[in-house]
């Protein structure tokens, strides 16, 4: 479900735009990262905190 929300947000952006996603837990992090990369989007950064929260910065793929 987490990637579905991320995908909808990415679909609403122009190519090259940035999306910051906050994730809670290791499974959503793995799933969103893997799925975004498989669709051609680029993960620019990943920051994890000690409380299990991670922030991904994703650049939407071009046309």
Beta strands, then each sheet from edge to edge (+ up, - down):
strand 1: 18-24
strand 2: 42-48
strand 3: 53-59
sheet 1: 1+ 3- 2+
end
